[in-house]
């Protein structure tokens, strides 16, 4: 399996963990509360469910499915916690 530089492919706020087995989804939003700037933070980890003896195409499908789940978590955090969208 060839290595791909994921920094160019992943959306902003979604990072691949050092071990490559999960995505880190981080959301930050600056708001003004009581005339003070406050940074609201949210962090979620989405596990990539690699199984032993997976083929290259199965690993890519699993990676893509986990990436889509990470994107959904990012949007969900922005909707529920920050009131965006």
QUILINRA-V824250 format. One record per residue. RES is the residue in three letters. SS is DSSP state (A for helix, B for strand, O for the rest). OMEGA is omega in degrees with one decimal (* if undefined). NEAR is the number of other ideal C-beta (glycine too) atoms within 10 Angstrom. Layout:
res=RES ss=SS omega=OMEGA near=NEAR
res=RES ss=SS omega=OMEGA near=NEAR
This chain:
res=UNK ss=O omega=-179.6 near=7
res=UNK ss=O omega=178.6 near=4
res=UNK ss=O omega=-180.0 near=6
res=UNK ss=O omega=176.7 near=10
res=UNK ss=O omega=-173.9 near=7
res=UNK ss=A omega=179.2 near=14
res=UNK ss=A omega=-179.9 near=8
res=UNK ss=A omega=-173.0 near=6
res=UNK ss=O omega=-173.1 near=10
res=UNK ss=O omega=176.6 near=15
res=UNK ss=O omega=179.8 near=11
res=UNK ss=O omega=179.0 near=8
res=UNK ss=O omega=177.3 near=17
res=UNK ss=B omega=-178.3 near=20
res=UNK ss=B omega=174.3 near=16
res=UNK ss=B omega=-179.3 near=19
res=UNK ss=O omega=-179.0 near=13
res=UNK ss=O omega=-179.3 near=8
res=UNK ss=O omega=178.8 near=7
res=UNK ss=O omega=-178.1 near=12
res=UNK ss=O omega=178.3 near=13
res=UNK ss=B omega=173.8 near=18
res=UNK ss=B omega=173.8 near=24
res=UNK ss=B omega=-178.4 near=15
res=UNK ss=B omega=-178.0 near=22
res=UNK ss=B omega=179.7 near=15
res=UNK ss=B omega=176.7 near=21
res=UNK ss=B omega=-179.9 near=11
res=UNK ss=B omega=177.1 near=15
res=UNK ss=B omega=178.4 near=8
res=UNK ss=B omega=176.0 near=11
res=UNK ss=B omega=-179.6 near=8
res=UNK ss=B omega=-177.9 near=8
res=UNK ss=O omega=-179.3 near=5
res=UNK ss=O omega=176.0 near=5
res=UNK ss=B omega=176.2 near=7
res=UNK ss=B omega=-178.6 near=8
res=UNK ss=B omega=176.1 near=10
res=UNK ss=B omega=175.9 near=8
res=UNK ss=B omega=-175.3 near=14
res=UNK ss=B omega=175.2 near=10
res=UNK ss=B omega=-179.5 near=18
res=UNK ss=B omega=178.3 near=11
res=UNK ss=B omega=173.8 near=17
res=UNK ss=B omega=177.6 near=13
res=UNK ss=B omega=-176.7 near=21
res=UNK ss=B omega=172.7 near=11
res=UNK ss=O omega=-172.8 near=20
res=UNK ss=O omega=174.7 near=12
res=UNK ss=O omega=176.3 near=13
res=UNK ss=O omega=176.9 near=8
res=UNK ss=O omega=176.8 near=4
res=UNK ss=O omega=175.3 near=5
res=UNK ss=O omega=175.4 near=13
res=UNK ss=O omega=-178.6 near=9
res=UNK ss=A omega=-179.9 near=9
res=UNK ss=A omega=177.1 near=8
res=UNK ss=A omega=178.0 near=12
res=UNK ss=A omega=178.6 near=14
res=UNK ss=A omega=177.8 near=13
res=UNK ss=A omega=178.5 near=12
res=UNK ss=A omega=177.9 near=15
res=UNK ss=A omega=-179.2 near=18
res=UNK ss=A omega=178.8 near=11
res=UNK ss=A omega=178.9 near=13
res=UNK ss=A omega=178.0 near=19
res=UNK ss=A omega=176.8 near=19
res=UNK ss=A omega=176.9 near=11
res=UNK ss=A omega=177.9 near=16
res=UNK ss=A omega=177.2 near=24
res=UNK ss=A omega=177.8 near=17
res=UNK ss=A omega=177.8 near=12
res=UNK ss=A omega=179.1 near=18
res=UNK ss=A omega=179.3 near=21
res=UNK ss=A omega=179.2 near=13
res=UNK ss=A omega=179.2 near=15
res=UNK ss=A omega=-179.5 near=21
res=UNK ss=A omega=179.4 near=16
res=UNK ss=A omega=-172.7 near=11
res=UNK ss=A omega=-172.4 near=11
res=UNK ss=O omega=-173.8 near=13
res=UNK ss=O omega=178.6 near=14
res=UNK ss=O omega=178.5 near=10
res=UNK ss=O omega=-179.6 near=11
res=UNK ss=O omega=* near=8
